[in-house]
Amino acid sequence: MRARRASFTISAAAPNGFPPEEVPEVAFAGRSNVGKSSLINSLVGQAGLARTSRTPGRTQLLNWFAVDPPTGDSIAFVDLPGYGYAKVSKKTRAEWQPLIEAYLGDRGVLRAVVLLVDARRGAEGEEQDLAAWLVDREIEVIPVLTKVDKLPKSKRKPAGMAMSRALGIRRNPVLFSAETGDGQDDLWRAILRAVSR
């Protein structure tokens, strides 16, 4: 499953730069080295749509992409700034939090947040805090364990179960690899269910 079409729309550094609320939106959140851009590019079938970088923390704005999913009406993907190991100043990171919370807390067309966790690290404090914040606000969380190709197959399902327990989410995560395409159809199905509600 892949998007029929996708294109970059706009970047925003403040809420007054957010685009009009016109279509359902799905946001993508995770540590700055979790493979977020690669996952988005894999879903839409365009290698360079979301910028990937060897330098963690390159995404410092909220980035919108117009997406025609495999079926149904147009939606938007929103790439949130990565957190954790970003090589940016503490001041910049401090500025991201209210920006991200303004988006997540007030966006009426937001249907779900795809929360990415690196299979080799597991869910840690920042992921747990974000998951709890989202659940408290009744925002749907789609948990995704990325880079599962780096784990032996026998360890993937247990890693996913451990992630769900750590996040306090009663939902099996999507086991995803941008390298092999594993989990891509499962993630699209989860997204399509979320935007149809």
Phi, psi and omega in degrees: 000132176215161177296148175285329180198149178205145178207152175291139181252298186197156170247152179220137178253357181204156182303329180290353176261358179295143179288166178301150180276092187245329182226160177301142181240145174236123182261152180239124184228147177170173178301159187290350178238028187272349181094029183295312180296319179297322179295313179300314180299322179294317180298322184266350179074028178230114188299329187247015185294300174269130185290129172258152183212148173285346180263110178303145176086016181292326178284108183242005178233166167276127183243126179260141175231131174278127186228129167263107185292176180305325175219154174091187186280168182297148176225180175232138168262139178237116181268113181272153177302137177290152178239176178094255191272016182303132180272067178226169183290158177298326179298315180296316179297322179295329179286332181294320189302308178296329178295312180295318180293327176296320178291305185295325184279335190240359186276108185294335183265002179290125182255333181193158172242122174276111184260115186263137176227133179291127182301332183278344182253324187079173181284133180237191188306315184292320177294319180296317179297316181294317179300315180296320179298317181291315180298320179299330181261011177058038174263128182297134177249127173253102182282137180227126174265113185267166176058037181292343177295343179279350179254148170300148183303327182292341183259355186289310181297313176302324178294322177295318179295320178296323179296314180300317179297316182296325181276347183070031182246125179273068181203133178290132179286157171283129177267111195237142171222119175291335181289315186257345184086359178303135176084355184297313180295320179299319180292319178299319180298319179296318179295315182296323175296318182296316185283344180274352181283000000 
